[in-house]
Amino acid sequence: MIVLPCQYDGPDHEFPDDWEFGGANNEHPAADRRFCTTTYTYYDDRAQPCWTTVVPLCDDEAIDQFTWVASLGYNPVWLSADRYAPDGSHKIDMLPWTYDKSTDTATERVSS
């Protein structure tokens, strides 16, 4: 098992021993043919999509990117993750986070 620490305080990223990496530091997992991209969509205060990206490697990075999306002039509030599997299937999850642009704070919603 190959373990890469998450740079965004999330759980470590684990890959099989034979996983191939690339990029400038040879640590980017998307070089492997088994890598499945997650599409993240940010929604504004009217629940309209305002930004879509495949750049984040994990949910924790996508949550951290609320600040960047807000800097583009949008008012992101919610975030979804469209997770793809090797068989081509996918599942969309609304992440349990709400972002407040005025305080630059993402808060996890607690379900009761």
C-alpha positions in Angstrom: 0.0 0.0 0.0 1.3 3.5 -0.9 0.2 6.2 1.5 0.3 9.9 0.6 -0.6 12.4 3.4 -3.5 14.7 2.6 -2.3 18.3 2.3 -5.7 19.5 3.5 -5.9 17.8 6.9 -8.1 15.0 5.6 -7.4 11.3 5.8 -4.3 10.0 4.1 -4.7 8.9 0.5 -4.0 5.2 0.0 -3.1 3.5 -3.3 -2.1 -0.1 -4.3 1.6 -0.8 -4.4 1.6 -1.0 -8.2 -0.1 2.5 -8.7 1.7 4.8 -11.2 2.2 8.5 -10.3 3.2 11.5 -12.4 3.4 15.2 -12.3 6.2 17.6 -11.4 6.8 15.9 -8.0 5.9 12.4 -9.2 3.1 12.2 -6.6 0.0 12.9 -8.7 -2.3 9.8 -8.8 -4.0 10.7 -12.0 -1.2 9.2 -14.0 -2.5 5.7 -13.3 -5.1 4.3 -15.7 -7.3 3.3 -12.7 -7.6 6.8 -11.4 -11.3 7.9 -11.3 -11.9 11.7 -11.4 -14.5 13.3 -9.1 -16.3 16.3 -10.5 -17.0 19.0 -7.9 -19.8 21.5 -8.4 -20.2 24.6 -6.3 -23.7 26.1 -5.8 -24.5 29.7 -5.0 -27.0 31.1 -2.5 -29.8 30.4 -5.0 -28.8 26.8 -5.4 -27.6 27.4 -8.9 -24.3 25.8 -10.1 -21.6 28.5 -10.2 -18.4 26.5 -10.7 -17.5 23.0 -11.7 -14.0 21.5 -11.5 -12.1 18.2 -11.5 -8.9 19.7 -10.0 -9.3 18.7 -6.3 -7.9 15.3 -5.5 -10.2 14.9 -2.4 -13.2 16.4 -0.7 -11.0 18.2 1.8 -9.2 20.0 -1.0 -12.5 20.9 -2.7 -13.8 22.3 0.6 -10.6 24.4 0.9 -11.3 25.7 -2.6 -14.5 27.5 -1.6 -12.2 30.5 -0.9 -10.8 30.4 -4.5 -14.2 30.1 -6.1 -15.4 33.0 -4.0 -12.4 35.1 -5.2 -13.7 34.7 -8.8 -16.7 36.8 -7.8 -19.1 33.9 -7.1 -21.0 33.3 -3.9 -20.5 29.6 -3.3 -22.5 28.1 -0.5 -22.8 24.3 -1.2 -20.7 21.6 -2.8 -21.5 18.3 -4.6 -19.2 15.5 -5.6 -19.9 13.4 -8.7 -17.9 10.3 -8.0 -17.0 8.0 -10.9 -16.1 4.3 -10.7 -13.9 2.2 -13.0 -17.0 0.6 -14.5 -18.2 4.0 -15.7 -21.0 4.3 -13.1 -21.2 7.4 -10.9 -22.9 8.7 -7.8 -23.6 12.3 -6.8 -23.2 13.3 -3.2 -24.0 16.7 -1.6 -21.2 17.3 0.8 -22.3 18.3 4.3 -20.6 21.7 4.3 -21.9 25.3 4.0 -19.6 28.1 3.1 -20.0 31.7 4.3 -18.2 34.1 2.0 -18.4 37.0 4.4 -16.3 35.1 7.0 -14.5 32.8 4.6 -15.6 29.9 6.7 -16.8 26.4 5.7 -19.0 24.8 8.4 -19.9 21.1 8.5 -23.7 20.6 8.8 -24.5 18.1 11.6 -27.5 15.9 10.9 -29.8 15.2 13.8 
